[in-house]
Amino acid sequence: MLGIEGLADASFRGDERWRKAAKWTGFAPWLVLAVGILSMVEIALGAVWIASLKTELNFGQVIQPILIPGLAFFNAIPSLHLHVLARINPPRLALWFSATFSILHFVSSILFLGSCVNNDANGPLQRNECPSRTGGNEGIWDVMVALQFVSAVLYALVAAMAWKVKRVLESRDERIAQGTEMMSQEEKERRESEARERWKYLSAG
């Protein structure tokens, strides 16, 4: 089901279905790798940022610089496995996770910026997280915000790729069902392999 048989054939060419769907969808493994590296950088910067604070630490100051990049990191690891090692990555699964993390990073970035807007006021976004209020390192804060925007864009691109692959595969399945296109031997073997893996999983459970 997860392409365990393909572990010996690891490659950044990724899932052949993604590579053949369109020229740009074949770059998904590299984008996932970039997201994984960015998340590690963001976690490190978040830790340095928290250490530089001159005020008492609150829950929001942990969620945005540490928890969100941490979730992205633990999402990137299995995603890389599916793209590079297993080389069988269900586009629907990738679409949901990538879209969710893209929205999460965009919202976090906007809230980061909102905490510095009209900081003398006491509105819902003025949560004492801005460097002028916390005494934290302003340069690190700026980089954290920028990287979260970049991560949001990268996740949005992966989601767009997954959507494209999903549409291409669905169209192909419709043509095969209608008899206007024959299933290749490679596709037949892949589906049989997934069915075997699924049956092993269900039998073990």
C-alpha positions as CSV (number, residue, x, y, z in Angstrom):
1,M,0.0,0.0,0.0
2,L,2.9,2.4,0.8
3,G,5.2,0.9,-1.7
4,I,7.5,-1.0,0.7
5,E,8.7,-3.1,-2.2
6,G,10.2,0.0,-3.8
7,L,12.6,0.9,-1.0
8,A,15.6,-0.3,-3.0
9,D,14.6,2.0,-5.8
10,A,14.9,5.3,-3.9
11,S,15.1,8.3,-6.2
12,F,14.2,12.0,-6.3
13,R,12.4,11.3,-9.5
14,G,9.7,10.4,-7.1
15,D,6.4,8.7,-8.0
16,E,6.2,8.1,-11.7
17,R,2.6,9.1,-11.8
18,W,3.5,12.6,-10.4
19,R,6.4,12.9,-12.8
20,K,4.3,12.0,-15.9
21,A,1.2,14.1,-14.9
22,A,3.0,17.3,-15.9
23,K,6.5,18.6,-16.1
24,W,6.2,20.8,-13.0
25,T,4.6,18.1,-10.8
26,G,7.8,16.1,-11.0
27,F,9.6,18.6,-8.7
28,A,7.4,17.6,-5.7
29,P,10.1,15.6,-3.9
30,W,12.5,18.6,-4.0
31,L,9.8,20.9,-2.7
32,V,9.1,18.5,0.2
33,L,12.8,18.4,0.9
34,A,12.9,22.2,0.9
35,V,10.0,22.3,3.3
36,G,11.7,19.8,5.6
37,I,14.9,21.8,5.7
38,L,13.0,25.1,6.2
39,S,11.1,23.6,9.1
40,M,14.4,22.6,10.8
41,V,15.8,26.1,10.3
42,E,12.5,27.6,11.7
43,I,12.7,25.4,14.8
44,A,16.3,26.5,15.5
45,L,15.4,30.1,15.0
46,G,12.4,29.8,17.2
47,A,14.5,28.4,20.0
48,V,17.0,31.2,19.7
49,W,14.1,33.7,19.5
50,I,12.5,32.3,22.7
51,A,15.9,32.4,24.5
52,S,16.3,36.1,23.5
53,L,12.9,37.2,25.0
54,K,13.1,39.7,27.9
55,T,9.5,39.1,29.0
56,E,7.6,36.1,30.4
57,L,7.0,33.3,27.9
58,N,3.4,32.7,26.9
59,F,1.7,29.9,25.1
60,G,1.4,31.8,21.8
61,Q,5.1,32.4,21.8
62,V,5.7,28.6,21.8
63,I,3.0,27.7,19.2
64,Q,4.2,29.9,16.4
65,P,8.0,29.7,16.5
66,I,8.3,26.0,17.7
67,L,5.1,24.0,17.4
68,I,4.1,24.9,13.8
69,P,7.5,24.3,12.3
70,G,7.7,21.1,14.4
71,L,4.5,19.8,12.9
72,A,5.8,20.7,9.4
73,F,9.0,18.8,10.1
74,F,7.2,15.6,11.3
75,N,4.9,15.9,8.2
76,A,7.9,16.3,5.8
77,I,9.6,13.0,7.0
78,P,6.8,10.6,6.0
79,S,6.2,12.8,2.9
80,L,9.8,12.3,1.8
81,H,9.5,8.6,2.5
82,L,6.5,8.4,0.1
83,H,8.1,10.6,-2.6
84,V,11.7,9.4,-2.5
85,L,11.8,5.9,-0.9
86,A,8.4,4.3,-1.5
87,R,7.9,6.4,-4.7
88,I,4.2,5.9,-4.3
89,N,2.5,9.0,-3.0
90,P,-1.3,9.1,-3.0
91,P,-2.2,12.6,-4.4
92,R,-5.4,12.9,-2.3
93,L,-3.4,12.4,0.9
94,A,-0.7,14.9,-0.2
95,L,-3.4,17.4,-1.2
96,W,-5.1,17.4,2.2
97,F,-1.9,17.6,4.3
98,S,-0.2,20.2,2.1
99,A,-3.3,22.4,1.9
100,T,-3.7,22.3,5.6
101,F,-0.1,23.2,6.4
102,S,-0.1,25.9,3.8
103,I,-3.1,27.6,5.5
104,L,-1.6,27.0,8.9
105,H,1.7,28.8,7.9
106,F,-0.2,31.6,6.2
107,V,-2.3,32.2,9.3
108,S,0.7,32.0,11.6
109,S,2.6,34.5,9.4
110,I,-0.3,37.0,9.4
111,L,-0.7,36.7,13.2
112,F,3.0,37.2,13.6
113,L,2.7,40.5,11.6
114,G,-0.5,41.4,13.3
115,S,1.1,41.3,16.7
116,C,3.2,44.3,15.6
117,V,0.4,46.4,14.0
118,N,-0.6,49.3,16.2
119,N,1.2,47.7,19.1
120,D,0.3,50.4,21.5
121,A,-3.3,49.2,21.3
122,N,-4.8,46.3,23.2
123,G,-6.7,44.4,20.5
124,P,-6.9,40.6,19.8
125,L,-3.7,40.7,17.7
126,Q,-1.7,42.8,20.1
127,R,-0.4,39.7,22.1
128,N,2.9,41.1,23.3
129,E,4.8,39.0,20.8
130,C,6.3,41.8,18.8
131,P,10.1,42.5,19.3
132,S,9.3,46.0,20.6
133,R,7.2,44.5,23.4
134,T,9.2,41.3,24.2
135,G,12.7,42.6,23.7
136,G,13.5,39.7,21.5
137,N,16.0,39.7,18.7
138,E,14.3,41.7,15.9
139,G,16.4,40.2,13.1
140,I,15.5,36.6,14.0
141,W,11.9,37.6,14.3
142,D,11.9,39.0,10.8
143,V,13.6,35.9,9.4
144,M,11.0,33.6,11.2
145,V,8.1,35.5,9.6
146,A,9.7,35.4,6.1
147,L,10.4,31.7,6.3
148,Q,6.9,30.9,7.4
149,F,5.6,32.8,4.4
150,V,8.0,30.8,2.2
151,S,6.9,27.5,3.8
152,A,3.2,28.5,3.1
153,V,4.0,29.1,-0.5
154,L,5.9,25.8,-0.9
155,Y,3.1,23.9,0.7
156,A,0.6,25.6,-1.6
157,L,2.7,24.5,-4.6
158,V,2.8,20.9,-3.4
159,A,-1.0,21.1,-2.9
160,A,-1.4,22.4,-6.4
161,M,0.8,19.6,-7.7
162,A,-1.3,17.0,-5.8
163,W,-4.5,18.5,-7.2
164,K,-3.1,18.3,-10.8
165,V,-1.9,14.7,-10.3
166,K,-5.3,13.7,-8.8
167,R,-7.2,15.2,-11.7
168,V,-4.9,13.5,-14.3
169,L,-5.2,10.1,-12.6
170,E,-9.0,10.4,-12.3
171,S,-9.3,11.3,-15.9
172,R,-7.2,8.3,-16.8
173,D,-9.3,6.0,-14.7
174,E,-12.4,7.3,-16.5
175,R,-10.9,6.6,-19.9
176,I,-9.8,3.1,-18.8
177,A,-13.3,2.4,-17.5
178,Q,-14.9,3.6,-20.7
179,G,-12.5,1.4,-22.7
180,T,-10.9,4.4,-24.6
181,E,-7.5,3.7,-23.0
182,M,-5.7,0.5,-22.1
183,M,-4.0,0.0,-18.7
184,S,-0.3,-0.4,-19.1
185,Q,1.5,-3.5,-17.6
186,E,3.3,-1.2,-15.2
187,E,0.1,0.3,-13.9
188,K,-1.5,-3.1,-13.6
189,E,1.5,-4.4,-11.6
190,R,1.4,-1.3,-9.4
191,R,-2.3,-1.8,-8.6
192,E,-1.8,-5.5,-7.9
193,S,1.1,-4.6,-5.5
194,E,-1.1,-2.0,-3.7
195,A,-3.9,-4.6,-3.4
196,R,-1.5,-7.1,-1.9
197,E,0.0,-4.6,0.6
198,R,-3.6,-3.5,1.5
199,W,-4.6,-7.1,2.1
200,K,-1.5,-7.8,4.3
201,Y,-2.4,-4.7,6.3
202,L,-6.0,-5.7,6.7
203,S,-5.1,-9.3,7.6
204,A,-2.6,-8.1,10.2
205,G,-5.1,-5.8,11.8
